């Protein structure tokens, strides 16, 4: 009985931000690490750089310059079907030590016709493929912001896709970075406040990346914590 309780406690800890990712352990040993960010326009191009620059700087501050490199491997307007088709060239070929994945926003786009079940199969494929490539590669699933206005109307069932991400993270025992509550907090303050961070109702701007997305990732990675 005691052994079972200890195992359960370990699983709880290792599914939370208290369990240090493998790539951070390797950084502590001075081993260079490569992070790959894979997903939609929310995490590629200028939008992705807005928060990854901050995250990268926080990692370098803690572990030293020159040890961390990141690649934005996603593409605007894409969804998990594209993600699976391009996974080898866009992710595996880069030999990542950790991968951040988000396709929920565009999987929910009605015109693409991607069911929650298919989106789940695609997500699980990417997770399984990464583990086959390297079972010590860290995997982070990201739940992003909610859209508003016309962009929300095109994604009437987004909550179901985000719920699937949360469930898959738990079942596959990968790290979850859930930005949704922080975005909800801003939206609850009014649309005008929300649009300061998401001007077009869909894409976080630089302010959103730096002040909302990056801090959550830094929190989950437990970076820049002062020792007591």
C-alpha positions as CSV (number, residue, x, y, z in Angstrom):
1,X,0.0,0.0,0.0
2,X,2.8,2.4,0.9
3,X,4.6,1.6,-2.3
4,X,1.5,2.3,-4.3
5,X,1.0,5.7,-2.6
6,X,4.6,6.6,-3.2
7,X,4.3,5.8,-6.9
8,X,1.1,7.9,-7.2
9,X,2.8,10.8,-5.5
10,X,5.7,10.6,-7.9
11,X,3.4,10.6,-10.9
12,X,1.6,13.6,-9.6
13,X,4.9,15.5,-9.1
14,X,6.3,14.5,-12.4
15,X,3.2,15.6,-14.2
16,X,3.5,19.1,-12.7
17,X,6.0,22.0,-13.0
18,X,7.9,20.5,-10.0
19,X,9.5,17.8,-12.2
20,X,12.5,19.3,-13.9
21,X,12.6,18.7,-17.7
22,X,15.4,16.7,-19.0
23,X,16.8,19.5,-21.2
24,X,17.3,21.7,-18.1
25,X,19.2,18.9,-16.4
26,X,21.4,18.6,-19.4
27,X,21.9,22.4,-19.4
28,X,23.1,22.1,-15.8
29,X,25.8,19.8,-17.0
30,X,26.9,22.4,-19.7
31,X,25.4,20.5,-22.6
32,X,24.0,22.7,-25.4
33,X,20.3,22.2,-26.1
34,X,18.0,22.8,-29.1
35,X,14.4,23.7,-28.6
36,X,11.9,23.4,-31.4
37,X,8.6,25.3,-31.4
38,X,6.0,23.7,-33.7
39,X,2.5,25.0,-34.4
40,X,0.5,27.8,-36.0
41,X,1.0,31.5,-36.4
42,X,0.7,31.8,-32.7
43,X,4.1,30.3,-32.3
44,X,5.9,31.0,-35.5
45,X,7.4,34.1,-37.1
46,X,7.3,37.3,-35.2
47,X,4.6,36.0,-32.8
48,X,6.7,33.1,-31.8
49,X,9.9,35.1,-31.5
50,X,8.1,37.6,-29.2
51,X,7.9,35.0,-26.4
52,X,10.7,32.7,-27.3
53,X,13.3,35.5,-27.1
54,X,12.2,36.1,-23.5
55,X,12.2,32.4,-22.6
56,X,15.6,31.9,-24.2
57,X,17.0,34.9,-22.4
58,X,15.7,33.5,-19.1
59,X,17.4,30.1,-19.8
60,X,20.7,31.8,-20.7
61,X,20.5,33.9,-17.5
62,X,20.3,30.8,-15.4
63,X,22.6,28.5,-17.3
64,X,24.9,30.7,-19.2
65,X,25.2,32.1,-22.8
66,X,25.7,29.9,-25.8
67,X,24.0,26.8,-24.5
68,X,20.5,27.2,-25.8
69,X,19.2,27.5,-29.4
70,X,15.7,27.5,-30.6
71,X,13.9,27.0,-34.0
72,X,10.4,28.1,-34.9
73,X,9.4,25.2,-37.1
74,X,5.7,25.9,-37.5
75,X,3.8,27.9,-40.1
76,X,1.0,30.4,-40.1
77,X,-2.4,29.1,-41.1
78,X,-1.4,25.4,-40.6
79,X,-3.0,22.7,-38.5
80,X,-2.1,19.2,-37.2
81,X,-2.7,17.5,-40.6
82,X,0.1,19.7,-42.0
83,X,2.0,19.1,-38.7
84,X,2.1,15.4,-39.2
85,X,3.0,15.6,-42.9
86,X,6.0,17.9,-42.2
87,X,7.1,16.4,-38.9
88,X,10.2,14.6,-40.1
89,X,11.7,17.6,-42.0
90,X,10.4,20.3,-39.7
91,X,11.0,18.7,-36.3
92,X,12.9,15.4,-36.2
93,X,15.6,16.5,-38.7
94,X,16.5,19.4,-36.3
95,X,17.4,16.8,-33.6
96,X,15.5,18.6,-30.8
97,X,16.1,18.2,-27.1
98,X,12.7,19.7,-26.3
99,X,9.6,20.4,-28.5
100,X,6.7,22.8,-27.9
101,X,3.5,21.8,-29.8
102,X,0.3,23.8,-30.4
103,X,-2.2,23.2,-33.2
104,X,-5.5,23.5,-31.3
105,X,-6.4,26.9,-32.6
106,X,-6.4,25.9,-36.3
107,X,-7.6,22.3,-35.8
108,X,-10.7,24.0,-34.5
109,X,-11.0,26.1,-37.7
110,X,-14.3,24.8,-39.2
111,X,-13.2,25.1,-42.8
112,X,-10.4,22.6,-42.3
113,X,-12.8,19.9,-41.3
114,X,-10.5,18.4,-38.6
115,X,-12.5,16.6,-36.0
116,X,-11.4,16.5,-32.4
117,X,-10.8,12.8,-32.8
118,X,-8.5,13.3,-35.9
119,X,-6.7,16.2,-34.1
120,X,-6.0,13.8,-31.2
121,X,-4.7,11.1,-33.5
122,X,-2.3,13.6,-35.1
123,X,-1.2,15.0,-31.7
124,X,-0.6,11.5,-30.4
125,X,1.4,10.6,-33.5
126,X,3.7,13.5,-33.0
127,X,4.2,12.6,-29.3
128,X,4.9,9.0,-30.1
129,X,7.2,9.9,-33.0
130,X,9.3,12.1,-30.7
131,X,9.6,9.4,-28.1
132,X,10.7,6.9,-30.8
133,X,13.3,9.5,-31.9
134,X,14.5,10.1,-28.4
135,X,12.7,9.1,-25.3
136,X,14.5,11.8,-23.3
137,X,13.2,14.6,-25.5
138,X,10.9,16.8,-23.5
139,X,7.5,17.4,-24.9
140,X,5.3,20.5,-24.0
141,X,1.8,20.8,-25.2
142,X,0.5,24.4,-25.3
143,X,-3.1,25.6,-24.8
144,X,-3.1,29.1,-26.3
145,X,-5.5,32.0,-26.1
146,X,-9.2,32.2,-27.0
147,X,-10.1,34.2,-30.2
148,X,-12.9,36.8,-30.1
149,X,-15.2,38.3,-32.8
150,X,-15.1,36.8,-36.3
151,X,-12.2,34.6,-35.5
152,X,-14.2,33.0,-32.6
153,X,-17.2,32.4,-34.9
154,X,-14.9,30.4,-37.2
155,X,-13.9,28.2,-34.3
156,X,-17.2,27.5,-32.4
157,X,-15.8,24.3,-30.7
158,X,-12.3,25.5,-29.7
159,X,-12.9,24.6,-26.1
160,X,-13.2,20.9,-27.1
161,X,-9.9,20.9,-28.8
162,X,-8.2,22.6,-25.9
163,X,-9.8,20.1,-23.5
164,X,-8.4,17.3,-25.7
165,X,-4.9,18.8,-25.4
166,X,-5.2,18.8,-21.6
167,X,-6.4,15.2,-21.6
168,X,-3.7,14.0,-23.9
169,X,-1.0,15.7,-21.8
170,X,-2.3,13.9,-18.7
171,X,-2.6,10.5,-20.4
172,X,0.7,10.7,-22.3
173,X,2.5,12.1,-19.3
174,X,3.9,15.2,-21.1
175,X,4.1,18.7,-19.8
176,X,1.2,21.0,-20.3
177,X,1.5,24.8,-20.6
178,X,-2.0,26.1,-20.3
179,X,-2.1,29.8,-21.1
180,X,-5.9,29.9,-21.3
181,X,-6.6,31.0,-17.7
182,X,-4.3,34.1,-18.1
183,X,-6.0,35.1,-21.3
184,X,-9.4,34.6,-19.7
185,X,-8.4,36.9,-16.9
186,X,-7.5,39.6,-19.4
187,X,-10.7,39.1,-21.4
188,X,-12.8,39.3,-18.2
189,X,-11.4,42.8,-17.8
190,X,-13.1,43.8,-21.0
191,X,-12.6,43.5,-24.8
192,X,-10.6,46.8,-24.9
193,X,-8.1,45.3,-22.4
194,X,-7.8,42.0,-24.2
195,X,-7.2,43.8,-27.5
196,X,-4.2,45.6,-26.1
197,X,-2.6,42.1,-26.2
198,X,-4.5,40.5,-29.1
199,X,-5.4,43.5,-31.5
200,X,-7.0,41.4,-34.2
201,X,-8.9,39.1,-31.9
202,X,-6.7,36.1,-32.7
203,X,-3.0,36.7,-32.8
204,X,-1.2,37.9,-29.6
205,X,1.1,40.9,-30.4
206,X,4.6,41.4,-29.0
207,X,3.1,42.7,-25.7
208,X,1.0,39.6,-25.4
209,X,4.0,37.3,-26.1
210,X,6.3,39.1,-23.7
211,X,3.8,39.7,-20.9
212,X,1.4,36.8,-21.0
213,X,2.9,33.8,-22.9
214,X,6.6,34.0,-21.9
215,X,6.0,34.4,-18.1
216,X,3.8,31.3,-18.1
217,X,6.5,29.2,-19.8
218,X,9.2,30.6,-17.5
219,X,6.9,29.7,-14.5
220,X,6.4,26.1,-15.8
221,X,10.1,25.7,-16.4
222,X,10.7,27.0,-12.9
223,X,13.3,29.4,-14.2
224,X,14.9,32.3,-12.3
225,X,13.7,31.1,-8.9
226,X,15.7,32.5,-6.1
227,X,17.1,29.9,-3.7
228,X,16.0,30.3,-0.1
